[in-house]
Amino acid sequence: MTRYRFHATNGSACVFDAIGRDVRRIDRLTHRAAEIAERVMGSLEDQEDWAQWRVSVHDSSGRRVLVQPFVLPADAVARAA
């Protein structure tokens, strides 16, 4: 099992994951990144534009292994329309 850190950023603002999470299967990284994105969107309520936000996933050696854009929940997309 490898420990991964899930950092969220839009290029200027950052939410750093100092602890990380152990992930047994690498195919679960995208699911965990989506969970992190949802948590960040819920905690930064004053942020309106999520288009530039990404979750950057790093392994225990600090190497970036995945970059996943934020995806708005379906109800948020409906409200914006």
Contact map, one row per residue, 1 for C-alpha under 8 A:
111000000000000000000111100000000000000000000000000000000000000000000000000000000
111100000000000000000111000000000000000000000000000000000011000000000000000000000
111110000000000000011110000000000000000000000000000000000011000000000000000000000
011111000000000000011110000000000000000000000000000000001111000000000000000000000
001111100000000011111000000000000000000000000000000000001111000000000000000000000
000111110000000110010000000000001001000000000000000000111100000000000000000000000
000011111000011110000000000000000000000000000000000000111000000000000000000000000
000001111100011100000000000000000001100100000000000011110000000000000000000000000
000000111111111000000000000000000000000000000000000011110000000000000000000000000
000000011111110000000000000000000000000000000000010111000000000000000000000000000
000000001111110000000000000000000000000000000000000110000000000000000000000000000
000000001111110000000000000000000000000000000000000000000000000000000000000000000
000000001111111000000000000000000000000000000000000000000000000000000000000000000
000000111111111100000000000000000000000000000000000000000000000000000000000000000
000000111000111110000000000000000000000100000000000000000000000000000000000000000
000001110000011111000000000000000000000000000000000000000000000000000000000000000
000011100000001111110000000000000000000000000000000000000000000000000000000000000
000010000000000111110000000000000000000000000000000000000000000000000000000000000
000010000000000011111000000000000000000000000000000000000000000000000000000000000
001111000000000011111100000000000000000000000000000000000000000000000000000000000
001110000000000000111110000000000000000000000000000000000000000000000000000000000
111100000000000000011111000000000000000000000000000000000000000000000000000000000
111100000000000000001111110110000000000000000000000000000000000000000000000000000
110000000000000000000111110100000000000000000000000000000000000000000000000000000
100000000000000000000011111110000000000000000000000000000000000000000000000000000
000000000000000000000011111110000000000000000000000000000000000000000000000000000
000000000000000000000000111111000000000000000000000000000000000000000000000000000
000000000000000000000011111111110000000000000000000000000000000000000000000000000
000000000000000000000010111111111000000000000000000000001000000001000000000000000
000000000000000000000000001111111100000000000000000000000000000000010000000000000
000000000000000000000000000111111110000000000000000000000000000000000000000000000
000000000000000000000000000111111111000000000000000000000000000000000000000000000
000001000000000000000000000011111111100000000000000000101000000000010000000000000
000000000000000000000000000001111111110000000000000000000000000000010110000000000
000000000000000000000000000000111111111000000000000000000000000000000000000000000
000001010000000000000000000000011111111100000000000000100000000000000000000000000
000000010000000000000000000000001111111110000000000001100000000000000110000000000
000000000000000000000000000000000111111111000000000000000000000000000100000000000
000000000000000000000000000000000011111111100000000000000000000000000000000000000
000000010000001000000000000000000001111111110000000000000000000000000000000000000
000000000000000000000000000000000000111111111010000000000000000000000000000000000
000000000000000000000000000000000000011111111000000000000000000000000000000000000
000000000000000000000000000000000000001111111000000000000000000000000000000000000
000000000000000000000000000000000000000111111110000000000000000000000000000000000
000000000000000000000000000000000000000011111111000000000000000000000000000000000
000000000000000000000000000000000000000000011111000000000000000000000000000000000
000000000000000000000000000000000000000010011111110000000000000000000000000000000
000000000000000000000000000000000000000000001111110000000000000000000000000000000
000000000000000000000000000000000000000000000011111100000000000000000000000000000
000000000100000000000000000000000000000000000011111110000000000000000101000000000
000000000000000000000000000000000000000000000000111110000000000000001100000000000
000000000110000000000000000000000000000000000000111111000000000000001000000000000
000000011110000000000000000000000000000000000000011111100000000000001100000000000
000000011100000000000000000000000000100000000000000111110000000000111100000000000
000001111000000000000000000000001001100000000000000011111000000001111100000000000
000001111000000000000000000000000000000000000000000001111100000111110000000000000
000111100000000000000000000010001000000000000000000000111110000111100000000000000
000111000000000000000000000000000000000000000000000000011111111111000000000000000
011110000000000000000000000000000000000000000000000000001111111110000000000000000
011110000000000000000000000000000000000000000000000000000111111000000000000000000
000000000000000000000000000000000000000000000000000000000111111000000000000000000
000000000000000000000000000000000000000000000000000000000111111100000000000000000
000000000000000000000000000000000000000000000000000000000111111110000000000000000
000000000000000000000000000000000000000000000000000000011110011111100000000000000
000000000000000000000000000000000000000000000000000000011110001111100000000000000
000000000000000000000000000010000000000000000000000000111100000111110000000000000
000000000000000000000000000000000000000000000000000001111000000111111000000000000
000000000000000000000000000001001100000000000000000001110000000001111100000000000
000000000000000000000000000000000000000000000000001111100000000000111110000000000
000000000000000000000000000000000100110000000000011011100000000000011111000000000
000000000000000000000000000000000100100000000000000000000000000000001111100000000
000000000000000000000000000000000000000000000000010000000000000000000111110110000
000000000000000000000000000000000000000000000000000000000000000000000011111110000
000000000000000000000000000000000000000000000000000000000000000000000001111111000
000000000000000000000000000000000000000000000000000000000000000000000000111111100
000000000000000000000000000000000000000000000000000000000000000000000001111111110
000000000000000000000000000000000000000000000000000000000000000000000001111111111
000000000000000000000000000000000000000000000000000000000000000000000000011111111
000000000000000000000000000000000000000000000000000000000000000000000000001111111
000000000000000000000000000000000000000000000000000000000000000000000000000111111
000000000000000000000000000000000000000000000000000000000000000000000000000011111
